[in-house]
Amino acid sequence: MIEDKIRWNEKHATKTLPSKALDLLQENLSLTKGTNALDIACGQGRNSIYLSKNGFNVDSIDISDFALEKLSGFHGINTILVDLDSYDITPNSYDVIVNSYFLKRRLFPQIVAGLKQDGIVVFETFLNSAEKGFAQPSNPDFLLAKNELLHAFISLRILHYREYETQNTKGEKVIVAQLIGRKQ
């Protein structure tokens, strides 16, 4: 945990990270039916801030105390310093769970269980590309396989699923998977 915390604190202190909430979240927030949210690996809170400004009470979890400190003082945001290698999501607690560019497969069933009835998951992260010319995390554990995200959440009513080419904040080509699913 300490090594991860140091690495992420350094990343948040030295790199320019996206500050705008996920388009997928902004375009689909109206699908939610409640005001309790969980932002997994929230970083400096771009999605948490958006949710709080839209009336949500947000549990913002991350390993970086540096990043979480950026969220102190925001109304409706509860920051929780956690190691996501061992953290467990409380079942039946959230109307929306957001997972943005973080991949911890052991959390997939916990995300489903953590949703309240009619709750939604908004998930977006990198997809592995076998083709050359795509930027992607070097660790394969941080890359989804084709249709993996869809299959991981197939117990939900899938409202949106897409795998597509886009550009990251550096203008490099990446492949992304995104999903919105509702617990019924």
Buried (B, 14 or more C-beta within 10 A) or exposed (E): EEEEBEEBBEBBEEEEEBEEBBEBBBEBBEBBEBBBBBBBBBBBBBBBBBBBEBEBBBBBBBBBEBBBBBBEEBEBBBBEBBEBEEBEBEEEBBBBBBBBBBBBEEBBEBBBBBBBEBBBBBBBBBBBBEEEEBBBBEEEEBBBEBEBBBEBBEEBEBBBBEBEEEEBEEEEBBBBBBBBBBBE
